[in-house]
Amino acid sequence: MTIPWTPEDEEARRLLDDQIDAFDVDPTAMTWWERFINWLSEALSLDIDATGTGNVVIQILLIAAVGVLVFLLVRYFRPSIAPDRPSGDDQLADPTVPAEQYLYQAQQALDAEQFDQAFLNAYRFMVRSAAQRQLVDITPATTATVFGWSLGAVLPGYSSAIADASTQFNQISYGGSVPTREATVAMLRLARDVAAAQPQAANHQHDPARLMPR
């Protein structure tokens, strides 16, 4: 008669572990995501089912981690322009360019029928001319609208024309519109007239630009 064999406790646990290991999924039959989850579970000593709810939880955590990383990179490591050194495109007119050079470029562009560039350079000629004559204060933050208000305050006879020119300057610069030849010629004429006009004492109480931050 055969006597049943009863293993010791330690031996029984070892046999049970061997039996459980025999049912492990072959890694070659697992997807790369399931292998990654298993590796992450072992690394963190977690018990996560790669094909169950744990899979969803891990995906949510990974997406959140990537989102935080992208936010930090954009928030703290993106390149920026120093406020005291604005780019040339952000300025109304380059303060290192003489007014006469802008006038020459405007005339050249007009002859080439590049009406948008001709209009913009004619307007910039007006800006640099006013700055060189110290009629208005021009800063890197000055916009065409604010410039038009300020110059119109010291040249009230041209205030309406300057305001219209400032509006069209904005439409060309930011809206991509192209002026007609007649409008460009009128802008050149206005810029020349303004450059020769005699200023009047400005009443700063009536100058809307005084309300704008500098």
Backbone as a chain_set.jsonl record, in Angstrom:
{"seq": "MTIPWTPEDEEARRLLDDQIDAFDVDPTAMTWWERFINWLSEALSLDIDATGTGNVVIQILLIAAVGVLVFLLVRYFRPSIAPDRPSGDDQLADPTVPAEQYLYQAQQALDAEQFDQAFLNAYRFMVRSAAQRQLVDITPATTATVFGWSLGAVLPGYSSAIADASTQFNQISYGGSVPTREATVAMLRLARDVAAAQPQAANHQHDPARLMPR", "coords": {"N": [[0.855, -1.193, 0.0], [0.509, 2.203, -0.852], [1.899, 4.964, 0.772], [0.647, 8.183, 1.318], [2.382, 11.168, 0.392], [3.28, 13.905, 2.266], [4.286, 17.148, 1.887], [6.667, 19.313, 3.523], [6.069, 22.613, 4.98], [7.639, 24.68, 3.749], [8.525, 23.377, 1.475], [6.076, 22.903, 0.254], [5.246, 25.51, -0.355], [7.215, 26.203, -2.225], [6.68, 24.376, -4.296], [4.14, 25.258, -4.997], [4.678, 27.838, -5.971], [6.218, 27.145, -8.165], [4.273, 25.907, -9.68], [2.537, 28.003, -10.191], [4.226, 29.703, -11.665], [4.416, 28.224, -13.923], [2.207, 28.867, -15.35], [2.646, 31.384, -16.344], [2.554, 33.969, -18.806], [3.98, 33.652, -21.959], [6.631, 35.784, -22.749], [7.147, 36.434, -25.401], [4.71, 36.316, -26.589], [3.375, 38.487, -25.722], [2.231, 41.873, -26.019], [4.085, 44.885, -26.841], [3.314, 46.88, -25.1], [2.178, 45.488, -22.918], [4.447, 44.139, -22.039], [5.922, 46.365, -21.257], [4.355, 47.34, -19.126], [4.534, 45.194, -17.342], [7.271, 45.276, -16.832], [7.441, 47.796, -15.628], [5.852, 47.36, -13.375], [7.357, 45.454, -11.975], [9.664, 46.971, -11.522], [8.701, 48.959, -9.852], [7.707, 47.499, -7.851], [4.992, 46.806, -7.942], [1.682, 45.433, -8.204], [0.249, 45.002, -10.958], [-2.178, 44.501, -13.374], [-1.525, 43.958, -16.628], [-3.342, 43.76, -18.664], [-5.748, 44.566, -17.743], [-7.677, 46.701, -15.57], [-5.541, 48.069, -14.478], [-3.969, 48.703, -16.655], [-5.298, 50.862, -17.89], [-5.113, 52.764, -15.85], [-2.333, 53.175, -15.713], [-1.881, 54.254, -18.248], [-3.286, 56.681, -18.052], [-1.801, 57.94, -16.026], [0.703, 58.147, -17.3], [0.065, 59.836, -19.474], [-0.654, 62.139, -18.063], [1.822, 62.709, -16.865], [3.412, 63.261, -19.111], [2.06, 65.516, -20.047], [2.544, 67.36, -17.949], [5.325, 67.555, -18.187], [5.608, 68.692, -20.76], [4.34, 71.148, -20.296], [6.095, 72.316, -18.418], [8.418, 72.526, -19.958], [7.604, 74.322, -21.977], [6.839, 76.495, -20.433], [9.09, 77.308, -18.909], [11.424, 77.034, -20.418], [11.229, 78.0, -22.991], [12.449, 80.051, -25.668], [12.842, 83.592, -25.353], [12.316, 87.062, -26.113], [14.255, 89.714, -25.016], [12.841, 92.4, -23.13], [13.977, 94.92, -23.464], [15.119, 94.799, -25.888], [13.612, 94.737, -28.467], [12.456, 92.995, -31.403], [13.098, 93.948, -34.841], [10.82, 93.778, -36.454], [8.778, 94.21, -34.683], [8.768, 96.861, -34.088], [7.628, 100.176, -34.743], [9.078, 101.759, -36.487], [12.46, 101.511, -37.523], [14.776, 102.821, -35.341], [17.384, 103.32, -36.034], [17.499, 103.867, -38.677], [17.674, 106.466, -40.996], [15.243, 109.063, -41.702], [15.173, 109.885, -44.382], [16.1, 107.665, -45.747], [14.015, 105.838, -45.526], [12.16, 107.239, -47.06], [13.355, 107.154, -49.58], [13.307, 104.366, -50.016], [10.575, 103.993, -50.119], [9.871, 105.384, -52.446], [11.284, 103.892, -54.332], [9.973, 101.411, -54.107], [7.443, 102.177, -54.944], [7.922, 102.817, -57.629], [8.468, 100.276, -58.507], [6.017, 99.22, -58.344], [5.263, 98.01, -56.0], [3.104, 98.357, -53.933], [2.267, 97.978, -51.286], [4.675, 97.838, -49.754], [5.696, 100.304, -50.431], [3.802, 102.048, -49.297], [4.059, 101.389, -46.533], [6.744, 102.095, -46.027], [6.664, 104.802, -46.627], [5.007, 105.683, -44.594], [6.641, 105.042, -42.412], [8.717, 106.791, -42.927], [7.411, 109.162, -42.257], [7.114, 108.687, -39.531], [9.817, 108.512, -38.616], [10.704, 111.006, -39.383], [9.146, 112.708, -37.773], [10.117, 111.892, -35.297], [12.845, 112.601, -35.471], [12.583, 115.341, -35.61], [11.682, 115.775, -33.137], [8.99, 115.951, -32.516], [7.191, 114.175, -31.459], [7.226, 111.594, -28.954], [8.799, 108.574, -29.494], [8.691, 105.238, -28.756], [9.818, 101.797, -28.317], [7.417, 100.481, -27.892], [5.471, 101.974, -29.095], [2.611, 102.263, -31.067], [1.077, 102.391, -34.375], [-1.406, 103.588, -34.168], [-1.286, 105.017, -31.72], [0.856, 106.698, -32.329], [-0.313, 108.181, -34.416], [-2.297, 109.589, -32.992], [-0.689, 111.159, -31.293], [0.945, 112.667, -33.073], [-1.046, 113.968, -34.508], [-1.979, 115.671, -32.568], [-0.099, 117.715, -32.389], [-0.004, 118.598, -34.929], [-2.633, 119.664, -35.893], [-3.984, 120.308, -38.252], [-3.535, 118.207, -39.911], [-4.493, 116.023, -38.654], [-6.722, 114.328, -39.171], [-6.047, 113.098, -41.634], [-3.677, 111.843, -40.91], [-4.616, 110.046, -39.007], [-6.22, 108.399, -40.632], [-4.228, 107.346, -42.273], [-2.769, 105.91, -40.397], [-4.594, 103.948, -39.688], [-4.774, 102.554, -42.128], [-2.15, 101.716, -42.368], [-2.016, 99.826, -40.309], [-3.827, 97.961, -41.325], [-2.466, 97.043, -43.568], [-0.075, 96.074, -42.469], [-0.87, 94.133, -40.557], [-3.179, 92.977, -41.515], [-2.718, 92.25, -44.08], [-3.615, 93.589, -46.337], [-3.553, 95.248, -49.551], [-2.679, 98.37, -50.705], [-4.096, 100.758, -53.045], [-2.623, 102.281, -55.984], [-3.186, 104.987, -56.013], [-3.784, 105.487, -53.289], [-1.295, 104.962, -52.184], [0.34, 106.895, -53.371], [-0.897, 109.135, -52.287], [-0.217, 108.735, -49.609], [2.548, 109.071, -49.67], [2.627, 111.771, -50.418], [1.355, 112.941, -48.207], [3.204, 112.271, -46.189], [5.455, 113.759, -46.968], [4.395, 116.363, -46.781], [3.768, 116.516, -44.054], [6.306, 116.28, -42.977], [7.328, 118.777, -43.512], [5.635, 120.492, -42.231], [4.723, 122.994, -39.834], [4.774, 122.698, -36.379], [2.216, 123.02, -33.828], [1.611, 124.251, -30.518], [0.962, 121.62, -28.489], [-2.043, 120.548, -26.954], [-2.043, 118.694, -24.337], [-4.081, 117.65, -22.851], [-5.992, 117.003, -24.646], [-4.922, 115.015, -26.071], [-5.224, 111.772, -26.941], [-3.239, 109.87, -26.669], [-1.927, 110.235, -24.308], [-3.136, 108.74, -22.435], [-2.32, 106.199, -22.816], [-0.263, 103.46, -21.749], [3.26, 103.754, -21.243]], "CA": [[0.0, 0.0, 0.0], [1.319, 3.428, -0.976], [1.65, 5.96, 1.822], [0.642, 9.545, 0.735], [3.509, 12.027, 0.814], [2.879, 15.274, 2.651], [5.515, 17.957, 1.956], [6.796, 20.332, 4.564], [5.494, 23.905, 4.596], [8.521, 25.383, 2.814], [8.484, 22.632, 0.225], [4.763, 23.12, -0.345], [5.222, 26.85, -0.952], [8.053, 26.187, -3.417], [5.953, 23.663, -5.336], [3.037, 26.115, -5.43], [5.26, 28.894, -6.798], [6.581, 26.547, -9.449], [3.044, 25.655, -10.425], [2.028, 29.311, -10.662], [5.118, 30.188, -12.715], [4.181, 27.446, -15.14], [1.09, 29.473, -16.075], [3.021, 32.716, -16.806], [2.43, 34.183, -20.244], [5.248, 33.721, -22.686], [6.87, 37.191, -23.124], [7.107, 36.639, -26.851], [3.313, 36.412, -27.002], [2.825, 39.711, -25.151], [2.455, 43.1, -26.775], [5.136, 45.716, -26.242], [2.734, 47.632, -23.981], [2.068, 44.581, -21.777], [5.803, 43.939, -21.509], [6.327, 47.577, -20.547], [3.63, 47.387, -17.853], [5.14, 44.2, -16.442], [8.58, 45.782, -16.39], [7.205, 48.893, -14.697], [5.33, 46.786, -12.133], [8.472, 44.859, -11.249], [10.582, 48.02, -11.089], [8.091, 49.707, -8.748], [7.167, 46.507, -6.906], [3.534, 46.942, -7.967], [0.944, 44.289, -8.741], [-0.643, 45.626, -11.935], [-2.585, 43.632, -14.471], [-1.243, 44.703, -17.853], [-4.459, 43.67, -19.602], [-6.979, 44.934, -17.045], [-7.868, 48.092, -15.162], [-4.234, 48.69, -14.25], [-3.493, 49.235, -17.926], [-5.917, 52.181, -18.066], [-4.548, 53.663, -14.842], [-0.978, 53.523, -16.115], [-1.961, 55.156, -19.395], [-3.686, 58.005, -17.561], [-0.66, 58.52, -15.311], [1.733, 58.515, -18.267], [-0.398, 61.022, -20.204], [-0.543, 63.279, -17.148], [3.238, 63.024, -16.695], [3.872, 63.916, -20.337], [1.475, 66.85, -20.07], [3.295, 68.205, -17.007], [6.65, 67.787, -18.75], [5.476, 69.655, -21.853], [4.03, 72.454, -19.71], [7.306, 72.865, -17.823], [9.341, 72.908, -21.027], [7.1, 75.526, -22.639], [6.744, 77.61, -19.477], [10.348, 77.773, -18.338], [12.588, 76.882, -21.27], [11.043, 78.536, -24.33], [13.235, 81.277, -25.862], [12.072, 84.826, -25.309], [13.035, 88.263, -26.507], [14.389, 90.637, -23.896], [11.955, 93.534, -23.355], [14.707, 96.115, -23.859], [15.675, 94.605, -27.206], [12.558, 94.186, -29.32], [12.853, 92.705, -32.767], [12.799, 95.034, -35.754], [9.465, 93.669, -36.966], [7.827, 94.631, -33.667], [8.851, 98.295, -33.923], [6.926, 100.958, -35.76], [10.131, 102.11, -37.445], [13.794, 101.262, -36.973], [15.355, 104.111, -34.94], [18.728, 103.496, -36.599], [17.358, 104.187, -40.102], [17.275, 107.874, -41.175], [13.956, 109.263, -42.361], [15.367, 109.985, -45.822], [16.261, 106.325, -46.305], [12.664, 105.289, -45.679], [11.528, 107.922, -48.186], [13.964, 106.605, -50.792], [12.787, 103.009, -50.195], [9.166, 104.11, -50.506], [9.824, 105.778, -53.846], [11.745, 102.746, -55.117], [8.906, 100.42, -54.101], [6.36, 102.699, -55.774], [8.329, 102.658, -59.023], [8.376, 98.846, -58.801], [4.604, 98.875, -58.153], [5.086, 97.264, -54.745], [2.375, 99.421, -53.251], [2.226, 97.767, -49.838], [5.951, 98.253, -49.193], [5.824, 101.749, -50.626], [2.964, 102.706, -48.285], [4.645, 101.182, -45.208], [7.976, 102.877, -45.886], [6.283, 106.215, -46.584], [4.524, 105.933, -43.233], [7.807, 105.022, -41.534], [9.387, 108.068, -43.145], [6.703, 110.136, -41.436], [7.436, 108.399, -38.124], [11.203, 108.882, -38.314], [10.812, 112.457, -39.526], [8.592, 113.306, -36.557], [11.022, 111.595, -34.185], [14.06, 113.404, -35.63], [12.213, 116.732, -35.311], [11.268, 115.741, -31.735], [7.596, 116.363, -32.403], [6.528, 113.191, -30.606], [8.104, 110.591, -28.352], [8.641, 107.25, -30.081], [9.312, 104.167, -27.972], [9.604, 100.494, -28.975], [6.038, 100.026, -27.715], [4.554, 102.881, -29.772], [1.882, 101.696, -32.204], [0.688, 103.378, -35.37], [-2.561, 104.325, -33.656], [-0.814, 105.984, -30.714], [1.646, 107.708, -33.047], [-1.237, 109.073, -35.113], [-2.899, 110.491, -32.007], [0.313, 112.109, -30.786], [1.334, 113.615, -34.119], [-2.211, 114.794, -34.817], [-2.155, 116.683, -31.519], [0.799, 118.853, -32.656], [-0.309, 119.035, -36.299], [-4.087, 119.459, -35.96], [-4.469, 120.431, -39.615], [-3.331, 116.924, -40.599], [-4.847, 114.955, -37.722], [-7.627, 113.366, -39.789], [-5.302, 112.351, -42.646], [-2.721, 110.985, -40.208], [-5.387, 108.954, -38.399], [-6.585, 107.472, -41.708], [-3.003, 106.667, -42.703], [-2.418, 104.95, -39.346], [-5.506, 102.806, -39.826], [-4.398, 101.765, -43.301], [-0.868, 101.08, -42.034], [-2.331, 98.618, -39.542], [-4.481, 96.994, -42.215], [-1.439, 96.464, -44.44], [0.911, 95.348, -41.661], [-1.419, 92.997, -39.825], [-4.283, 92.358, -42.233], [-2.273, 91.786, -45.384], [-4.27, 94.284, -47.451], [-2.654, 95.933, -50.481], [-3.29, 99.649, -51.075], [-4.079, 101.128, -54.459], [-1.557, 103.216, -56.334], [-3.611, 106.329, -55.59], [-3.623, 105.591, -51.839], [0.141, 104.993, -51.884], [0.821, 108.225, -53.76], [-1.412, 110.07, -51.288], [0.56, 108.549, -48.393], [3.842, 109.734, -49.898], [2.397, 113.217, -50.388], [1.094, 113.3, -46.812], [4.449, 112.159, -45.42], [6.297, 114.919, -47.303], [3.77, 117.567, -46.237], [3.911, 116.487, -42.599], [7.716, 116.525, -42.654], [7.616, 120.204, -43.642], [4.625, 121.267, -41.51], [5.15, 123.617, -38.588], [3.922, 122.202, -35.288], [1.583, 123.929, -32.89], [1.714, 123.796, -29.131], [-0.049, 120.571, -28.279], [-2.81, 120.514, -25.719], [-1.938, 117.288, -23.935], [-5.354, 117.19, -22.295], [-6.791, 116.521, -25.756], [-4.153, 114.007, -26.771], [-5.587, 110.466, -26.396], [-2.054, 109.041, -26.426], [-1.452, 110.405, -22.933], [-3.782, 107.713, -21.611], [-1.718, 104.905, -23.117], [0.942, 103.174, -20.956], [4.516, 103.905, -21.974]], "C": [[0.89, 1.242, 0.0], [0.91, 4.431, 0.096], [1.692, 7.351, 1.189], [1.798, 10.376, 1.298], [3.004, 13.436, 1.086], [4.124, 16.126, 2.787], [5.497, 18.901, 3.161], [6.256, 21.666, 4.043], [6.339, 24.617, 3.553], [8.492, 24.693, 1.449], [7.16, 22.837, -0.498], [4.679, 24.486, -1.014], [6.051, 26.885, -2.231], [7.344, 25.502, -4.58], [4.798, 24.501, -5.884], [3.532, 27.233, -6.34], [5.649, 28.36, -8.163], [5.347, 26.312, -10.312], [2.466, 26.949, -10.996], [2.878, 29.832, -11.807], [4.883, 29.461, -14.028], [3.063, 28.03, -15.976], [1.402, 30.884, -16.558], [2.916, 32.803, -18.325], [3.812, 34.282, -20.856], [5.483, 35.16, -23.13], [6.802, 37.426, -24.62], [5.68, 36.777, -27.365], [2.644, 37.684, -26.485], [3.097, 40.884, -26.084], [3.54, 43.912, -26.073], [4.594, 46.502, -25.056], [2.608, 46.759, -22.74], [3.441, 44.277, -21.186], [6.284, 45.156, -20.732], [5.653, 47.677, -19.18], [4.225, 46.395, -16.863], [6.487, 44.672, -15.929], [8.413, 46.9, -15.373], [6.7, 48.371, -13.361], [6.455, 46.181, -11.304], [9.424, 45.919, -10.715], [10.044, 48.772, -9.878], [7.496, 48.793, -7.687], [5.657, 46.633, -6.787], [2.925, 45.677, -8.555], [-0.127, 44.82, -9.681], [-0.922, 44.635, -13.048], [-2.454, 44.409, -15.775], [-2.401, 44.685, -18.822], [-5.777, 44.105, -18.982], [-7.061, 46.405, -16.742], [-6.549, 48.811, -14.951], [-3.661, 49.29, -15.51], [-4.026, 50.638, -18.154], [-5.315, 53.19, -17.095], [-3.154, 54.124, -15.243], [-0.994, 54.483, -17.3], [-2.329, 56.573, -18.96], [-2.522, 58.694, -16.858], [0.43, 58.961, -16.271], [1.336, 59.751, -19.061], [-0.287, 62.27, -19.34], [0.912, 63.699, -16.981], [3.791, 63.734, -17.925], [3.316, 65.336, -20.435], [2.204, 67.82, -19.152], [4.665, 68.544, -17.568], [6.596, 68.811, -19.875], [5.194, 71.051, -21.321], [5.287, 73.105, -19.134], [8.293, 73.318, -18.887], [8.905, 74.199, -21.7], [7.159, 76.727, -21.709], [8.101, 78.17, -19.092], [11.529, 77.724, -19.29], [12.385, 77.411, -22.678], [11.872, 79.811, -24.474], [12.337, 82.499, -25.859], [12.957, 85.983, -25.707], [13.078, 89.212, -25.328], [13.549, 91.873, -24.156], [12.68, 94.78, -23.799], [15.366, 95.954, -25.222], [14.624, 93.991, -28.124], [13.074, 93.931, -30.714], [12.413, 93.836, -33.681], [11.387, 94.988, -36.26], [8.431, 94.166, -35.972], [7.83, 96.14, -33.468], [8.131, 98.997, -35.061], [7.885, 101.371, -36.871], [11.47, 101.905, -36.758], [14.445, 102.598, -36.606], [16.757, 104.348, -35.489], [18.686, 103.868, -38.08], [16.927, 105.645, -40.243], [15.946, 107.971, -41.935], [14.107, 109.261, -43.877], [15.537, 108.617, -46.481], [14.913, 105.65, -46.493], [11.954, 105.943, -46.867], [12.059, 107.389, -49.511], [13.417, 105.199, -51.071], [11.324, 103.031, -50.624], [9.045, 104.46, -51.98], [10.257, 104.633, -54.754], [10.648, 101.686, -55.216], [7.73, 100.874, -54.963], [6.681, 102.529, -57.251], [8.24, 101.195, -59.456], [6.953, 98.315, -58.635], [4.398, 97.899, -56.991], [4.398, 98.217, -53.767], [2.319, 99.228, -51.732], [3.524, 98.22, -49.184], [6.158, 99.754, -49.332], [5.022, 102.505, -49.565], [3.61, 102.598, -46.899], [5.889, 102.038, -45.014], [7.688, 104.373, -45.89], [5.781, 106.578, -45.188], [5.699, 105.962, -42.257], [8.675, 106.272, -41.716], [8.733, 109.151, -42.3], [7.023, 109.939, -39.954], [8.834, 108.876, -37.782], [11.4, 110.387, -38.432], [10.283, 113.159, -38.278], [9.505, 113.067, -35.364], [12.273, 112.445, -34.264], [13.804, 114.885, -35.346], [11.744, 116.886, -33.869], [9.847, 116.289, -31.546], [6.823, 115.436, -31.465], [7.59, 112.265, -30.031], [7.777, 109.231, -28.957], [9.394, 106.244, -29.212], [9.107, 102.845, -28.715], [8.175, 99.989, -28.874], [5.023, 100.899, -28.446], [3.912, 102.19, -30.977], [1.529, 102.802, -33.192], [-0.483, 104.221, -34.878], [-2.139, 105.394, -32.658], [0.017, 107.078, -31.371], [0.731, 108.695, -33.762], [-1.91, 110.059, -34.177], [-1.909, 111.582, -31.592], [0.69, 113.137, -31.844], [0.159, 114.506, -34.509], [-2.442, 115.889, -33.803], [-1.273, 117.908, -31.765], [0.645, 119.372, -34.078], [-1.814, 118.848, -36.545], [-4.644, 119.567, -37.37], [-4.351, 119.13, -40.404], [-3.842, 115.748, -39.761], [-5.735, 113.888, -38.362], [-6.888, 112.492, -40.804], [-4.307, 111.399, -41.991], [-3.437, 109.802, -39.574], [-5.789, 107.923, -39.452], [-5.367, 106.683, -42.176], [-2.583, 105.612, -41.675], [-3.313, 103.714, -39.425], [-5.113, 101.928, -41.005], [-3.048, 101.078, -43.089], [-1.107, 99.777, -41.271], [-2.967, 97.542, -40.426], [-3.471, 96.306, -43.126], [-0.489, 95.587, -43.637], [0.353, 94.066, -41.083], [-2.544, 92.283, -40.57], [-3.92, 91.872, -43.617], [-2.933, 92.469, -46.561], [-3.228, 95.002, -48.3], [-3.322, 97.236, -50.911], [-3.259, 99.861, -52.591], [-2.907, 102.073, -54.725], [-1.912, 104.622, -55.859], [-3.423, 106.525, -54.086], [-2.145, 105.675, -51.453], [0.739, 106.351, -52.233], [0.356, 109.266, -52.743], [-0.637, 109.954, -49.983], [1.927, 109.209, -48.518], [3.694, 111.254, -49.823], [2.161, 113.684, -48.954], [2.381, 113.283, -45.994], [5.368, 113.344, -45.694], [5.718, 116.201, -46.705], [3.955, 117.645, -44.725], [5.347, 116.787, -42.193], [8.082, 117.998, -42.716], [6.654, 121.071, -42.833], [5.195, 121.808, -40.205], [4.205, 123.189, -37.462], [3.303, 123.335, -34.486], [1.757, 123.372, -31.49], [0.584, 122.815, -28.856], [-0.732, 120.752, -26.944], [-2.884, 119.05, -25.271], [-3.222, 116.769, -23.288], [-6.257, 116.619, -23.375], [-6.057, 115.454, -26.572], [-4.502, 112.619, -26.188], [-4.384, 109.601, -26.047], [-1.556, 109.155, -25.004], [-2.045, 109.346, -22.011], [-3.174, 106.339, -21.816], [-0.484, 104.691, -22.246], [2.188, 103.265, -21.812], [5.488, 102.811, -21.551]], "O": [[1.873, 1.33, 0.735], [-0.274, 4.704, 0.295], [2.699, 7.684, 0.564], [2.14, 10.305, 2.479], [2.38, 14.067, 0.232], [4.941, 15.89, 3.677], [4.448, 19.224, 3.719], [6.017, 21.836, 2.847], [5.8, 25.112, 2.563], [8.442, 25.347, 0.407], [7.128, 22.934, -1.725], [4.115, 24.619, -2.101], [5.654, 27.514, -3.212], [7.394, 25.98, -5.713], [4.508, 24.464, -7.079], [2.903, 27.547, -7.35], [5.446, 29.016, -9.185], [5.383, 26.498, -11.529], [1.975, 26.986, -12.124], [2.354, 30.34, -12.798], [5.118, 30.007, -15.107], [2.96, 27.74, -17.168], [0.528, 31.537, -17.127], [3.16, 31.826, -19.034], [4.702, 34.933, -20.308], [4.635, 35.726, -23.82], [6.435, 38.516, -25.059], [5.462, 37.3, -28.459], [1.474, 37.93, -26.777], [4.069, 40.883, -26.84], [3.873, 43.684, -24.91], [5.328, 46.767, -24.104], [2.891, 47.214, -21.631], [3.583, 44.169, -19.968], [6.951, 45.033, -19.705], [6.289, 48.05, -18.193], [4.4, 46.712, -15.686], [6.816, 44.498, -14.756], [9.139, 46.961, -14.381], [7.084, 48.893, -12.314], [6.508, 46.364, -10.087], [9.935, 45.799, -9.601], [10.8, 49.173, -8.994], [6.859, 49.256, -6.741], [5.101, 46.578, -5.69], [3.572, 44.949, -9.307], [-1.264, 45.06, -9.273], [-0.009, 44.013, -13.591], [-3.168, 45.385, -16.006], [-2.449, 45.518, -19.728], [-6.82, 44.02, -19.63], [-6.602, 47.251, -17.51], [-6.437, 50.01, -15.207], [-2.938, 50.284, -15.45], [-3.275, 51.519, -18.572], [-5.038, 54.331, -17.466], [-2.824, 55.304, -15.134], [-0.201, 55.423, -17.346], [-1.752, 57.546, -19.443], [-2.281, 59.883, -17.064], [1.022, 60.025, -16.09], [2.169, 60.625, -19.302], [0.122, 63.33, -19.816], [1.217, 64.891, -16.957], [4.55, 64.695, -17.802], [4.02, 66.253, -20.857], [2.455, 68.966, -19.526], [5.125, 69.679, -17.447], [7.443, 69.703, -19.942], [5.739, 72.031, -21.828], [5.522, 74.297, -19.334], [8.931, 74.361, -18.747], [9.729, 75.073, -21.966], [7.485, 77.836, -22.131], [8.252, 79.384, -18.96], [12.561, 78.326, -18.995], [13.29, 77.285, -23.503], [11.993, 80.577, -23.518], [11.195, 82.438, -26.315], [14.184, 85.9, -25.649], [12.05, 89.484, -24.707], [13.529, 92.367, -25.284], [12.079, 95.634, -24.452], [16.085, 96.844, -25.676], [14.75, 92.83, -28.514], [14.023, 94.576, -31.161], [11.491, 94.587, -33.363], [10.784, 96.038, -36.484], [7.317, 94.512, -36.366], [6.979, 96.659, -32.747], [8.037, 98.489, -36.179], [7.538, 101.333, -38.051], [11.594, 102.105, -35.549], [14.648, 103.433, -37.488], [17.265, 105.466, -35.416], [19.725, 104.154, -38.676], [15.912, 106.034, -39.667], [15.583, 107.08, -42.702], [13.27, 108.701, -44.584], [15.161, 108.432, -47.639], [14.686, 104.971, -47.495], [11.226, 105.272, -47.598], [11.296, 107.195, -50.457], [13.1, 104.87, -52.214], [10.888, 102.184, -51.404], [8.21, 103.897, -52.687], [9.674, 104.422, -55.818], [10.421, 101.126, -56.288], [7.094, 100.059, -55.633], [5.816, 102.143, -58.038], [7.97, 100.902, -60.62], [6.71, 97.116, -58.769], [3.482, 97.076, -57.003], [5.036, 98.801, -52.892], [2.324, 100.204, -50.981], [3.491, 98.914, -48.167], [6.73, 100.395, -48.45], [5.506, 103.486, -49.0], [3.699, 103.589, -46.175], [6.07, 102.641, -43.956], [8.39, 105.138, -45.228], [6.093, 107.649, -44.666], [5.745, 106.814, -41.37], [9.293, 106.749, -40.764], [9.424, 109.969, -41.693], [7.184, 110.909, -39.214], [9.03, 109.564, -36.78], [12.169, 110.978, -37.675], [10.905, 114.099, -37.783], [9.654, 113.942, -34.511], [12.73, 112.964, -33.246], [14.701, 115.598, -34.896], [11.444, 117.994, -33.425], [9.545, 116.98, -30.574], [5.91, 115.871, -30.763], [8.702, 112.166, -30.551], [6.628, 108.79, -28.937], [10.592, 106.392, -28.97], [8.305, 102.782, -29.646], [7.755, 99.157, -29.679], [3.829, 100.599, -28.423], [4.608, 101.602, -31.805], [1.661, 103.989, -32.891], [-0.546, 105.422, -35.139], [-2.581, 106.539, -32.74], [-0.102, 108.251, -31.014], [0.965, 109.903, -33.723], [-2.078, 111.23, -34.518], [-2.248, 112.765, -31.546], [0.75, 114.333, -31.56], [0.354, 115.683, -34.81], [-3.031, 116.922, -34.123], [-1.648, 119.02, -31.393], [1.113, 120.465, -34.396], [-2.216, 117.975, -37.314], [-5.681, 118.972, -37.662], [-4.992, 118.969, -41.443], [-3.637, 114.594, -40.135], [-5.539, 112.694, -38.135], [-7.083, 111.277, -40.831], [-4.115, 110.277, -42.461], [-2.93, 108.68, -39.598], [-5.712, 106.719, -39.207], [-5.465, 105.485, -42.445], [-2.098, 104.543, -42.045], [-2.853, 102.586, -39.251], [-5.118, 100.701, -40.898], [-2.834, 99.972, -43.584], [-0.479, 98.756, -41.553], [-2.673, 96.355, -40.283], [-3.607, 95.119, -43.422], [-0.137, 94.488, -44.066], [1.014, 93.028, -41.109], [-2.833, 91.119, -40.293], [-4.7, 91.171, -44.262], [-2.826, 91.982, -47.686], [-2.143, 95.326, -47.816], [-4.436, 97.203, -51.434], [-2.491, 99.221, -53.31], [-2.287, 102.591, -53.797], [-1.056, 105.357, -55.366], [-2.965, 107.58, -53.645], [-1.786, 106.377, -50.508], [1.549, 106.892, -51.479], [1.111, 110.167, -52.377], [-0.415, 110.96, -49.31], [2.406, 109.836, -47.573], [4.532, 111.939, -49.236], [2.703, 114.707, -48.534], [2.618, 114.187, -45.193], [5.988, 113.878, -44.775], [6.46, 117.033, -46.182], [4.261, 118.706, -44.181], [5.587, 117.463, -41.192], [9.029, 118.433, -42.06], [6.848, 122.284, -42.76], [6.029, 121.173, -39.559], [2.986, 123.308, -37.584], [3.806, 124.458, -34.473], [2.014, 122.184, -31.301], [-0.595, 123.149, -28.976], [-0.098, 121.065, -25.936], [-3.697, 118.276, -25.776], [-3.416, 115.557, -23.195], [-7.173, 115.849, -23.084], [-6.522, 115.046, -27.636], [-4.117, 112.321, -25.058], [-4.493, 108.696, -25.22], [-0.84, 108.275, -24.527], [-1.514, 109.088, -20.931], [-3.478, 105.409, -21.069], [0.273, 105.635, -22.019], [2.167, 102.891, -22.984], [6.612, 102.757, -22.051]]}, "num_chains": 1, "name": "protein.A"}
